[in-house]
Amino acid sequence: MMPTIKYKYVILLFSISILSCQQKTDNSNQIFANPALYNQAVFDLNWVVMGNNFSPIVASRNYAYASIAAYEAMIQGYPNTYQSLVGQLHQLNRMYRCPDTSKVNFNLAAIWAFCNVGESVTFPQGSMGVFKDSILKLAQIKGMQDFKIKATTQFADSVSAYIIAWSRLDNYAQTRTMEKYNINSTAGRWVPTPPGYFEAAEPNWKLIRPFTLDSAQQFKAPPPISFDMKNKKGAFYKQVMDIKNITEHLTEEQKHIADFWDDNPFKLNVIGHIMFANKKFSPPGHWMNIVGIASTKAHFSFDETVMVYASASITMFDAFIHTWDVKYKYSTARPETIINKYIDPSWRPYLQTPPFPEYTCGHSTISAAIAETLTHVFGDHFNFTDSSEVPFGIKPRQFKSFRDAALENNLARFYGGIHFHPSCLISTDMGSKVGQFVTSRLKLKK
């Protein structure tokens, strides 16, 4: 499915271009004012992220740096409208300035910078090569002069180089060689889960430099409910039985909600000696797609679209740092581990358990955080239809607002059997606080 969708777009782009190849006048400014081109660049990166099996946490880093690069390239063509992120994000102290703005198409530069950084921060060079080639071809066919294409791509390359150099200061490389999660037999502590029994994902992510948060610990989540399976009237036992009971009696609507927000980038299927994986967009990819849906519905211009992607991805990045700090501070076991050991060895959740501790819920945290950012941009009653999961055979869902979508995500993780409901509720509260803070710190428009 991935190559089909990806290359259908390229074929369509070339087909449209060929129909107008006789055109000699320069219509490139009009073409590159279309925000659909930028939306497609983000969508293309979604498929690259999914195809390379990067975890949602790492993917958030990729989207964020790419979106920041695009924003910093774009705003130099809109000097009276937008403010640079220099001085607003930690350690971002300088930016390449365009020496001659008359020679540069800044919308094309934004797309080019997004692709440059998107394929370079964590991926091998060339991952978005087909898309980049198609964009250059479109510029040529629509009449953009060669000197302008050269000046634009050189400018975007320079902005990209600044962002990539800055990204290398965030401790990502250092955390690749740090000590891994220590597994032990303490009751209630996280251990790998079936069927893959994968090692704990990114136990040192709290050490990644945030963009706006003072530290990973700035917002302190309350401790989780204390582990206690002996007291059958206690809060812990109750939340265990609640999740067991709900997953054993799911309605079709509840299954749809769980499947819709599953966003498992690597679901491992084991049938006898055969193993294969199903892939979908991760939580960051899902929300980046929602940004595109909302921007399109709101008829945002190209520059406004780039701006909201940057804002949302910055929020998402910091929200992941927050929730990953909490996860490995408490290292709580997943429902599957608890139920299998103390109640029913054969029980399985409706969704596949991801490879990291239960508390707090990462998806609920980032969903609530981004919901605050998007509510700030689009308003509190912005209804939309989310079709992000259609490529994976899952029907769209309609929401009254972004906060409404984030609240449904709470239920999704509970229905899926992978998070206790109290964890999701606390995660939404914490994510909202992170989102409100990030939004208050970012000043994008003048």
C-alpha positions as CSV (number, residue, x, y, z in Angstrom):
1,M,0.0,0.0,0.0
2,M,2.8,2.4,0.8
3,P,4.5,2.4,-2.6
4,T,1.1,2.6,-4.4
5,I,0.0,5.8,-2.6
6,K,3.4,7.4,-2.7
7,Y,4.0,6.9,-6.4
8,K,0.4,7.5,-7.4
9,Y,1.1,11.1,-6.3
10,V,4.3,11.3,-8.3
11,I,2.6,10.0,-11.4
12,L,-0.2,12.4,-10.9
13,L,2.1,15.3,-10.5
14,F,4.0,14.5,-13.6
15,S,0.8,14.0,-15.5
16,I,-0.5,17.4,-14.6
17,S,2.8,18.9,-15.5
18,I,3.0,17.3,-18.9
19,L,-0.4,18.7,-19.8
20,S,1.0,22.2,-19.4
21,C,4.5,21.6,-20.7
22,Q,4.0,23.9,-23.7
23,Q,3.5,26.8,-21.3
24,K,6.5,29.3,-21.5
25,T,5.4,31.9,-19.0
26,D,6.5,31.6,-15.4
27,N,3.5,30.4,-13.3
28,S,5.6,28.9,-10.6
29,N,4.6,31.4,-8.0
30,Q,1.0,30.5,-8.4
31,I,1.7,26.8,-8.3
32,F,3.9,27.0,-5.2
33,A,1.4,29.1,-3.4
34,N,-0.8,25.9,-3.2
35,P,-0.5,24.5,0.4
36,A,-1.5,21.1,-0.9
37,L,2.2,20.7,-2.1
38,Y,3.4,21.2,1.5
39,N,0.7,18.8,2.9
40,Q,1.9,16.2,0.4
41,A,5.5,16.7,1.5
42,V,4.5,15.9,5.1
43,F,2.4,13.0,4.0
44,D,5.3,11.6,2.0
45,L,7.5,11.8,5.1
46,N,4.8,9.9,7.0
47,W,5.4,7.0,4.6
48,V,9.1,7.3,5.0
49,V,8.9,7.2,8.8
50,M,6.6,4.2,8.6
51,G,8.7,2.3,6.1
52,N,11.9,2.7,8.2
53,N,10.3,1.4,11.4
54,F,11.2,4.3,13.6
55,S,9.5,4.5,17.0
56,P,6.9,7.2,17.6
57,I,9.3,8.9,19.9
58,V,12.1,9.2,17.4
59,A,9.6,10.1,14.7
60,S,8.5,13.1,16.6
61,R,12.1,14.4,16.4
62,N,12.1,13.9,12.7
63,Y,8.9,15.8,12.1
64,A,9.8,18.6,14.4
65,Y,13.2,19.5,12.9
66,A,11.9,19.2,9.4
67,S,9.0,21.5,10.2
68,I,11.2,24.0,11.9
69,A,13.5,24.1,8.9
70,A,10.6,24.7,6.6
71,Y,9.3,27.4,8.8
72,E,12.6,29.2,9.0
73,A,13.0,29.0,5.2
74,M,9.5,30.2,4.6
75,I,9.4,33.2,6.9
76,Q,12.2,35.0,5.1
77,G,9.8,35.5,2.3
78,Y,7.2,37.0,4.7
79,P,9.3,39.3,6.9
80,N,6.4,41.5,8.0
81,T,4.2,38.6,9.1
82,Y,6.3,36.0,11.0
83,Q,9.0,35.8,13.7
84,S,11.9,33.5,13.6
85,L,12.2,30.8,16.2
86,V,15.8,31.9,16.9
87,G,16.0,32.8,20.6
88,Q,12.6,31.0,21.2
89,L,13.9,27.4,21.1
90,H,16.7,26.2,23.3
91,Q,20.1,26.7,21.8
92,L,18.8,27.9,18.5
93,N,20.9,31.1,18.5
94,R,21.4,31.8,14.8
95,M,19.9,31.2,11.3
96,Y,21.2,31.5,7.8
97,R,19.8,34.7,6.1
98,C,19.0,34.9,2.5
99,P,21.5,37.3,0.7
100,D,19.1,38.1,-2.2
101,T,15.4,37.5,-1.7
102,S,14.6,38.5,-5.3
103,K,16.0,35.2,-6.6
104,V,14.3,32.8,-4.2
105,N,10.9,31.2,-4.2
106,F,10.4,30.9,-0.4
107,N,7.5,28.4,-0.6
108,L,9.6,26.0,-2.7
109,A,12.4,26.6,-0.3
110,A,10.2,25.6,2.6
111,I,9.3,22.3,0.9
112,W,12.9,21.7,0.0
113,A,14.2,22.4,3.5
114,F,11.5,20.1,5.0
115,C,12.6,17.2,2.7
116,N,16.3,17.9,3.4
117,V,15.9,17.7,7.1
118,G,13.2,15.1,7.1
119,E,15.5,12.6,5.4
120,S,18.7,13.6,7.1
121,V,18.0,13.9,10.9
122,T,17.5,10.2,11.4
123,F,17.2,8.7,8.0
124,P,19.7,7.9,5.2
125,Q,20.1,10.6,2.6
126,G,17.8,10.2,-0.3
127,S,14.7,8.8,1.5
128,M,12.5,11.6,-0.1
129,G,14.4,11.8,-3.3
130,V,11.5,10.8,-5.6
131,F,9.3,13.5,-4.1
132,K,12.1,16.1,-4.3
133,D,12.8,15.3,-8.0
134,S,9.1,15.7,-8.8
135,I,8.9,19.1,-7.1
136,L,11.9,20.3,-9.1
137,K,10.4,19.0,-12.3
138,L,7.1,20.8,-11.5
139,A,9.1,24.1,-11.0
140,Q,10.8,23.7,-14.3
141,I,7.6,22.9,-16.2
142,K,5.8,25.8,-14.6
143,G,8.4,28.2,-15.9
144,M,10.7,28.8,-13.0
145,Q,14.0,29.9,-14.4
146,D,17.0,27.8,-13.7
147,F,18.9,30.5,-11.8
148,K,15.9,30.9,-9.4
149,I,15.7,27.1,-8.9
150,K,19.4,27.1,-8.1
151,A,19.2,30.0,-5.7
152,T,16.1,28.6,-4.0
153,T,17.6,25.1,-3.4
154,Q,20.9,26.6,-2.3
155,F,19.2,28.8,0.2
156,A,17.1,25.9,1.5
157,D,20.2,23.8,1.7
158,S,21.9,26.4,3.9
159,V,18.9,26.7,6.2
160,S,18.8,22.9,6.4
161,A,22.4,22.8,7.3
162,Y,21.9,25.2,10.2
163,I,19.0,23.1,11.5
164,I,20.8,19.8,11.2
165,A,23.8,21.3,13.0
166,W,21.5,22.5,15.8
167,S,19.8,19.1,16.0
168,R,23.1,17.4,16.7
169,L,23.3,19.3,20.1
170,D,20.1,17.6,21.5
171,N,21.8,14.5,23.0
172,Y,20.1,12.1,20.5
173,A,23.4,10.6,19.4
174,Q,24.6,10.3,22.9
175,T,21.5,8.4,24.0
176,R,22.1,5.8,21.3
177,T,24.9,4.3,23.4
178,M,23.5,4.8,26.9
179,E,22.6,2.0,29.2
180,K,19.4,0.1,28.3
181,Y,16.5,-0.5,30.6
182,N,17.2,-2.8,33.5
183,I,14.7,-5.7,33.7
184,N,14.1,-7.2,37.1
185,S,11.4,-9.2,38.9
186,T,10.0,-6.5,41.1
187,A,6.2,-6.9,41.3
188,G,4.4,-4.3,39.1
189,R,7.5,-3.3,37.2
190,W,7.5,-3.2,33.4
191,V,8.8,-6.2,31.5
192,P,8.7,-7.0,27.8
193,T,5.4,-8.2,26.5
194,P,4.3,-10.7,23.8
195,P,4.4,-11.5,21.0
196,G,7.7,-9.8,20.2
197,Y,9.1,-9.2,23.7
198,F,10.9,-6.2,22.4
199,E,13.3,-4.2,24.6
200,A,12.1,-1.0,26.2
201,A,12.0,1.8,23.7
202,E,14.0,4.9,24.4
203,P,14.6,4.7,28.2
204,N,16.9,7.8,28.1
205,W,14.6,10.1,26.1
206,K,14.2,12.4,29.1
207,L,17.8,13.5,28.4
208,I,16.9,14.8,25.0
209,R,17.0,18.6,24.8
210,P,13.4,20.0,24.8
211,F,12.5,23.0,22.6
212,T,10.5,25.1,25.1
213,L,10.2,23.1,28.3
214,D,12.7,24.1,31.1
215,S,13.3,20.4,31.6
216,A,11.6,17.0,31.2
217,Q,10.5,17.3,34.8
218,Q,8.8,20.8,34.5
219,F,5.3,19.3,34.8
220,K,5.2,16.6,37.5
221,A,2.6,13.9,37.1
222,P,1.2,12.4,40.3
223,P,2.4,8.9,41.2
224,P,0.5,6.0,39.6
225,I,-1.9,4.0,41.7
226,S,0.3,1.7,43.9
227,F,0.6,-1.9,42.8
228,D,-1.5,-4.1,45.0
229,M,-3.2,-7.3,43.7
230,K,-3.9,-8.7,47.1
231,N,-6.5,-6.1,48.1
232,K,-9.5,-6.9,45.8
233,K,-11.3,-3.8,47.0
234,G,-8.4,-1.5,46.3
235,A,-7.9,1.0,43.5
236,F,-5.2,-1.0,41.7
237,Y,-7.2,-4.2,41.5
238,K,-10.2,-2.3,40.4
239,Q,-8.4,-0.7,37.4
240,V,-7.1,-4.1,36.4
241,M,-10.5,-5.7,36.5
242,D,-12.1,-2.7,34.7
243,I,-9.7,-3.2,31.7
244,K,-10.1,-6.9,31.6
245,N,-13.9,-6.7,31.7
246,I,-14.2,-3.9,29.0
247,T,-11.9,-5.7,26.5
248,E,-14.0,-8.9,26.9
249,H,-17.2,-7.2,25.9
250,L,-16.3,-4.6,23.3
251,T,-18.9,-3.2,21.0
252,E,-18.2,-2.7,17.3
253,E,-18.1,1.1,18.0
254,Q,-15.5,0.6,20.8
255,K,-13.4,-1.6,18.5
256,H,-13.6,1.1,15.8
257,I,-12.4,3.7,18.3
258,A,-9.5,1.4,19.5
259,D,-8.5,0.6,16.0
260,F,-8.7,4.2,14.8
261,W,-6.2,5.4,17.5
262,D,-4.1,2.3,17.5
263,D,-1.3,3.9,15.4
264,N,1.0,1.0,15.9
265,P,3.9,1.5,13.5
266,F,4.9,-2.2,13.8
267,K,2.4,-4.8,14.7
268,L,4.1,-8.1,14.9
269,N,2.0,-11.1,13.8
270,V,3.1,-14.6,14.8
271,I,1.5,-17.6,13.2
272,G,3.3,-20.8,14.1
273,H,6.9,-20.3,12.9
274,I,5.8,-17.4,10.6
275,M,6.3,-13.8,11.6
276,F,5.3,-10.7,9.7
277,A,4.4,-7.1,10.5
278,N,1.6,-4.7,9.7
279,K,2.5,-1.1,9.6
280,K,0.5,2.1,10.2
281,F,1.2,5.7,10.9
282,S,2.5,6.2,14.4
283,P,0.8,8.7,16.8
284,P,2.9,11.6,15.5
285,G,2.2,10.8,11.9
286,H,-1.6,10.6,12.7
287,W,-1.6,14.0,14.2
288,M,0.5,15.5,11.5
289,N,-2.1,14.3,9.1
290,I,-4.8,15.9,11.2
291,V,-2.9,19.2,10.9
292,G,-3.1,18.9,7.2
293,I,-6.8,18.1,7.3
294,A,-7.6,21.1,9.5
295,S,-5.4,23.5,7.5
296,T,-7.2,22.4,4.3
297,K,-10.6,22.8,5.8
298,A,-9.7,26.2,7.1
299,H,-8.4,27.3,3.7
300,F,-5.1,28.2,5.2
301,S,-2.6,29.8,2.8
302,F,0.8,28.1,2.2
303,D,2.6,30.2,4.8
304,E,-0.1,29.6,7.4
305,T,0.0,25.9,6.8
306,V,3.8,25.8,7.3
307,M,3.4,27.8,10.5
308,V,0.8,25.4,12.1
309,Y,2.8,22.3,11.2
310,A,5.8,23.8,12.9
311,S,3.9,24.8,16.0
312,A,2.2,21.4,16.3
313,S,5.4,19.4,15.8
314,I,7.3,21.5,18.4
315,T,4.5,20.8,20.9
316,M,4.5,17.1,20.1
317,F,8.2,16.8,20.6
318,D,8.2,18.4,24.0
319,A,5.2,16.4,25.1
320,F,7.0,13.2,24.3
321,I,10.0,14.3,26.4
322,H,7.6,14.9,29.3
323,T,5.7,11.7,29.1
324,W,8.8,9.5,28.5
325,D,10.4,11.0,31.7
326,V,7.3,9.9,33.7
327,K,7.2,6.4,32.0
328,Y,10.7,5.5,33.1
329,K,10.5,7.2,36.5
330,Y,7.8,4.8,37.5
331,S,8.3,1.9,35.0
332,T,4.9,0.4,35.6
333,A,3.8,-2.9,34.1
334,R,1.3,-3.1,31.3
335,P,-2.2,-4.6,31.9
336,E,-1.2,-7.6,29.9
337,T,1.6,-8.5,32.3
338,I,-0.5,-8.0,35.4
339,I,-3.5,-10.0,34.1
340,N,-1.4,-12.8,32.7
341,K,0.5,-13.3,36.0
342,Y,-2.3,-12.8,38.5
343,I,-5.6,-13.5,36.8
344,D,-5.7,-15.2,33.4
345,P,-2.5,-16.4,31.6
346,S,-4.4,-16.6,28.3
347,W,-5.8,-13.1,28.3
348,R,-4.7,-10.8,25.5
349,P,-5.5,-7.1,24.9
350,Y,-7.5,-6.1,21.9
351,L,-4.6,-4.0,20.6
352,Q,-0.9,-5.2,20.7
353,T,1.0,-3.8,23.7
354,P,3.8,-1.4,22.7
355,P,7.3,-1.9,24.2
356,F,7.5,0.7,27.0
357,P,6.0,1.3,30.5
358,E,2.3,1.9,31.0
359,Y,2.2,5.1,33.0
360,T,1.7,7.7,31.7
361,C,0.0,7.2,28.3
362,G,2.2,8.6,25.6
363,H,-0.6,8.8,23.0
364,S,-3.0,10.5,25.3
365,T,-0.3,13.0,26.4
366,I,0.7,14.1,23.0
367,S,-2.9,14.1,21.7
368,A,-4.0,16.4,24.5
369,A,-0.9,18.6,24.0
370,I,-1.4,19.0,20.2
371,A,-5.1,19.5,20.8
372,E,-4.2,22.7,22.8
373,T,-2.0,24.0,20.0
374,L,-4.5,23.4,17.3
375,T,-7.3,24.8,19.4
376,H,-5.2,28.0,19.8
377,V,-4.9,28.2,16.0
378,F,-8.3,27.0,14.7
379,G,-10.6,27.7,17.7
380,D,-12.4,25.5,20.3
381,H,-15.3,24.4,18.1
382,F,-13.5,23.4,14.9
383,N,-15.3,20.2,13.8
384,F,-13.5,17.9,11.3
385,T,-13.5,14.5,9.8
386,D,-10.3,12.5,10.4
387,S,-9.6,10.3,7.4
388,S,-6.0,9.5,8.4
389,E,-6.6,5.8,8.8
390,V,-8.4,5.2,5.5
391,P,-5.2,3.9,3.8
392,F,-5.2,1.2,6.4
393,G,-8.8,0.1,5.9
394,I,-10.2,2.0,8.9
395,K,-13.2,4.2,8.4
396,P,-13.0,8.0,9.2
397,R,-14.3,9.5,12.4
398,Q,-15.8,12.8,13.0
399,F,-15.0,15.2,15.9
400,K,-16.5,18.3,17.3
401,S,-13.1,19.7,18.3
402,F,-9.5,18.8,18.7
403,R,-10.0,18.4,22.4
404,D,-12.9,16.0,21.6
405,A,-10.5,13.9,19.5
406,A,-8.0,13.8,22.4
407,L,-10.6,12.7,24.9
408,E,-11.7,9.9,22.5
409,N,-8.0,8.8,22.4
410,N,-8.3,8.2,26.2
411,L,-11.0,5.7,25.6
412,A,-9.2,4.1,22.7
413,R,-6.2,3.1,24.8
414,F,-8.5,1.8,27.5
415,Y,-10.7,-0.2,25.0
416,G,-7.5,-1.5,23.4
417,G,-6.5,-3.0,26.7
418,I,-3.0,-1.4,26.7
419,H,-3.6,1.4,29.3
420,F,-5.5,1.6,32.5
421,H,-8.1,4.3,32.3
422,P,-6.9,6.4,35.2
423,S,-3.5,6.6,33.5
424,C,-5.2,8.0,30.3
425,L,-7.1,10.6,32.3
426,I,-4.0,11.9,34.1
427,S,-2.1,11.9,30.8
428,T,-4.7,14.1,29.2
429,D,-4.4,16.6,32.0
430,M,-0.6,16.6,31.8
431,G,-0.6,16.8,28.0
432,S,-3.0,19.8,28.2
433,K,-0.6,21.6,30.5
434,V,2.4,20.9,28.2
435,G,0.4,22.1,25.2
436,Q,-0.7,25.3,26.9
437,F,2.8,26.1,28.0
438,V,4.4,25.5,24.6
439,T,1.7,27.6,22.9
440,S,2.2,30.4,25.4
441,R,6.0,30.4,24.7
442,L,5.9,30.4,20.9
443,K,5.5,33.7,19.2
444,L,5.2,33.0,15.5
445,K,3.2,35.9,14.1
446,K,4.3,39.5,14.5
